[in-house]
Amino acid sequence: MSKSTWYLKYRPSQLDELVGQKYNAQTLKQASILDRFVHCYIFSGSRGCGKTSTARILANLMTCTNPKDGRVCGQCRACLTIKDEVAMDVIELDCANNGNVENIQNLIEAANWSPTELKKKVYILDEAHQLTSRAVSALLKITEEPPEYLSFIFCTTEPKKILPTILSRSQRLNFKKISVKDISGRLAYIAKQENVRITEDALFEIAKLSRGCLRDAIVPLEQIATVAGSNEVTANIIQKYFGLPDRVGIFKIVKAMVDGDIALVIDQVNDMIVASADTENIAYEISEIFRSIMLLKAQGGKTSLIDLPEHEIEQVIKIGESVKMGQLDKLSHLFSTIRKELDYSINERWILESTLIHGTALLRKT
């Protein structure tokens, strides 16, 4: 794959370039400064939040001959070969396709040999939860008492599937979903580097589309930049191109539900669907507004956990004044089943409308 692809081109190569993973970066930076790396790490978290990128940076820090303040030098043999993905002593294994016991036995056999060109040998096991039970059993001995030169980094989206015997031997770092604000900031940087004219609202729409996954934000940014050419990219263009609901319309629906105005709810849904908005996206954005109202009430008005711009937070506060926690609890159960119903329905629009009408009825009750 060409390195000109933006999500590869802008993949971080230093810890301080990681987006939204401040505490993990600090932990690994301190480990580098003190030279206190452990022999086994587990990086867990949802996809696209930086696990594999961080594993490569960590492998580089372990093998760099002149790291300084938690940064690799970028000039030594380790830095150059890892950057070009040709380092013989940093080995990545995709456990989704190579997680059986035969693959792991081959890995163990190779691991018992000293590094060929670098000072350490590092294995990065991606999708580690897909290792077979026999493969995990084969790994137990070498992860418990590895040679001094050997380290393992397990990356997984499902840490519960990693056996306790592996977990107990590892230092675990949890990677959280990245906030809309952090993703928007990174997209703004990339857009500036690539001379893309794009509004702040448009960046917010793309960041919301990614739902916490930076890679899923960079790909559509590159796509829309190609389509727009030299023209400015606006939020309206993003909404139409990717089938996203208009934010003003979303707030109109939420307010209409709180006010008990079913006719306006249906009219707004119709306008969005005519404009090619996706039914699942409409349902998701509405549910996020009600979730934000719930967080406000649960935290006594604090806004620290609400991942929205300031002007929208003000609307959430105003709309939520007349909504009760009991109503929000019932709404959460109502929205919890809608995705499955949309997947299996021959009429997605009807399911959405029915759900919103039911939700409006719940909000009417005292």
N, C-alpha and C positions, 0 to 999 in steps of 0.2 A: 504494500500500500504506500502511496506517495506521501512523503513527509510534508507536502504542501497542504494536505488535508488539515484543516485548522485544529481539530482536537488533538492531533499528533504534533503539529507544529508548535502549539502552545502548551504542551504537556510540561508540567513543572520539572525542573532538574535540581532544584535546591529546596530545602525545607521551608524557607521563608517565602517561597512561591506558592505553597499549598493554599487552597482557598477553603475557608470555613473549618479548618481543623487545627486551630491554634494550640490546644493543649497537647495534642499528639505531636505536633511539630516541636513544641517546647521540650517534651519528654525525650524525644530522639536527639534533639540538639544537645541537651545536657549529657546524654549518654555518650555522644561523640566527643564533647569537650573533656569529659572525665575518662574516656576510653573504657566505658563499662557496658559494652554490648553483651547481651545474653545470647545463649546458643539457640533459643527457640522463641519466635514471636507468633502471635495470632492477631491478624488484622481483620476485624469483623465490621460489617455495616452494609447498607444497601448499595446497589450497583451505582457506578458512576460517581462515587464520593471521594475517590482518590486512593483506594487501598493499594492497587497494583503500582501506581505511580510512586507512592510513598515507599513501597517495598523496594523498588529499583533505586530510589534515592538512598535508602538505608543500606542496601547492598553496596552502593558506591561509597558511602561514608565508611563502611567497614573495610573497604579495600583501597581507598585513596591513600596515597603515600604522604600527602601534605594537606590534610584537612585543617581548617582554621575557623574557630567559633561556630562549629556546626555546619560549615559549608565546605563542599568539595572544591579542590583546586581547579578542576576543569582542564588540566594539562598533562597529568600523569597517564601512565599506561592504562590504569583502571578506569579513569574518567573517559578517556577517548574510546576504549573498546566497549564500555557499557553504553555510552551515548550512541555508538553505531550498532549496538546489539550484536556484537561479535565476541564478547568476553567469554572465554572458555571456562572460567571458574565461577561465573554467575549464570546459573541454569534455571530457566523457567519451565514449569511443567503444568500443562492444562489438565487438571484431574477429571474434568468432564469427559475427556476423550482418552486420557491415559492414566486412569486411576485404579487399574486392576493390580493384582499382586505381582504379576510378571514385570510390569513397568517399574514398580517400587523396588523390586529385588534388583533390577538393573541399576536403578538409582543408588541403592545402598552399596552395591559393588563398586560403582564409580566413586562414591563418596569416600570410600576407604583409602583412595589414592590422594596423596597430597596435592595442593593446588599446582596447576601447570605454570601460570605466569603471574598470579596475584598473591597477596599475602594471606588471603582467606578464600574459602570456597563457600558460596552461598546458594542455597536452593530456594526458589520462590515457587510455592505450590498454589496455583490459582484454582478457585472453586474447590477448595480442600474438602468441603463437606461431601463431595461426590467420590471420595476414596472408598473403595470397598472395605468391608470389615477385615478381610484377610490382608489387604494392603496396609491398613492401619496397624494391625497386629505386627506386621513385618517391620514397621517403623519404630515400634516402642523402644527397642533396645538402643538404637542409634540416637534417638531423641533424648533418651535418659542419660547416656554416657557418650556423647559425641567426641570425636577428636578435637583438639584445641583449635584447629584451623576451620572447623565446620560450623555453619549456622543454617537454620531453617526459618523461613517466613511463610506461614500459612495464611492465605487470604480467603475469606469466605463470606457469603451473604447469609448463611444459616449456621451460626455458631452452636446452636443447640444440637446439631448433628455431629459435632466434633466430640469424640469420646473424652470422658473426664480424665482418662489416663494421659491424653495429649494435653488437655487444658492445664492440668496440674503441673506440667513441666514447662509451661510457656508464660511469657509476659504478654498480656492481652491489651490491645488498644482498640477501642471502639470508635468507628468513624460515623459521625452523624450526617444526616441529610443537610445539605447546604442551604442557607437561608436565601430568600429571593433577593435581599439587599446585597449579599455577598456575590451571588451569581450575576446580578445586574452590574456590579462593579467590575467583575472580570470581563464581562461582555463589552462593557464600555472601553476597557483597555484594548481588547482585541480589535474592536471596531476602529479605534483610533490608529492602531498599528496598520490596519488594512485599508485605511482611508474610506471607511464606510460612513455615510451620513445617516444617522439614525437618532430618533428622539428618545428622551428618557422614558417616556410612557411606552414606547415600542420595546425598549430593553426590558422593562418590567413585564410586559406581556410574554416575551420569550422566556424570561426567567420563571414566570408562573407556569408556563407550558411544560417546563422540565421537571417540575415537582421534586426539587431537591437534588437533581442529578446534573452536574455541570456539563458532562459530555452531551446530554440530551438538550442542552441549551446552545452549545457551540455549533452543533450540526445544523439546526434550523437557522441560526444566525448566518452561517456561511451560505446556506441555501437561499435565504431571502436577499442576501447581499448580491448574489449572482443574478437573481431575477430583477432586482431594482437597478442594478448598474450604477450610474452616477446620480440617480434620483434619491431624494431623502426617503428613508423608511419611517413610516408613522405607525402608531398603534392601530389605526383603522386598516392599514395594509396587512399588518400581522394577523388581525382578527379574521379578515376575509380569506387570506391565503391559507391559514391553518385551521379554519373553521372554529375559531374561538368566539365565545359570547362577548358582546360589548359590556364593559364594566359598568357603564351608566345604567344599562338595561338590567344587569344583575341586581344592582342596588334597588332599582324600581320594583323588581319582582319581590325581593326580600321585604321592602317596605309595604308593598301591597298585601303580602301574606300576613304581616303583623297587623295591618289595618283591616284585614278580613275582606279585601276587595278581590274576589275570585275572578271577576271579569277582566280586571287589569292584569292579573297574573297570566291568564290565558292569552290576552292580547300581546303581552311582552314576549311570551314564549313563541308565539306565532311569528313576531317580527324577527326574532333571533334565528329561527329555523329557516325562514324565507331568505335570510342573509347567509345561510349555509353553516350556521353554528352547529356543532355536534351535540347531541342530546346528553351524552355522558359528561362532556365538558360543562354544559349548563348546570347539570345536577351537582357536579363537583364544586363549582364556584359558589353556588347558593349554599351548599352545606358548609363551605369554608367560612362564609360570612356568619352563619349561625354559630359555628364553632368559636369564632372570634368573640361573639357576644357572650358565649358561655365562659370563655377564659376571662373576659373582663369582669364578669360577675363573681367568678370563683376567686379572683385575685383582688377583689375590692377596688376595681378601677385601674389597676396597673396594666400597662400596655407592652411590657417587655417581651412577652411571648407571642405577640401578634405580628405576623410577617406581612404587613401592609404599609403602603405609604401614608404619611401623616394625614392628608386630606381624606383618605378613606377611613382611617381610624376614627376621625371625628364623626363621620356618618354612622359608623358602627355603634359608637357611644350613644348617639341620638336615637337611632332605631331601637337599640336594646333597652331603652328606659322602661318600656311597657311590657317587656318579655320576662317571664318567670323561669327560674331554673328547672322546675318540674316540666314545663312545656319544652324546654330545650332537651331535656333528657328523653322525652318521648320522640322528639324530632330526630335525635341521634339514632334511635332504633328504627325509625321509619326510613332514613337514608341508608342504613346499614345493608339493606337488602336490594337496593335499586340497581346496583351494577349487575348482579346476577340476573335480575328480572329483565334488564335491557339486553343482556347477552342471549337470552332464550326467547324473547318476544318477537313476534312477526310485525309488531307495531310499536317501535321504540317511543314515538311521540306520545302515544296514548299512555304508556307507562309513566313517562315524565309528568304529563298533565295530571294524571290520577294521583301521583305522589304529592305534587304541589297542592292540589285541592285538598287532599287529606291533611297535609301539613297546615294549610290555612285554617282548616276546621279545628285542629289541635290548638292553634294559637288563639282562636276565638274563646276557648274555654277558660274559665277562671280557676 
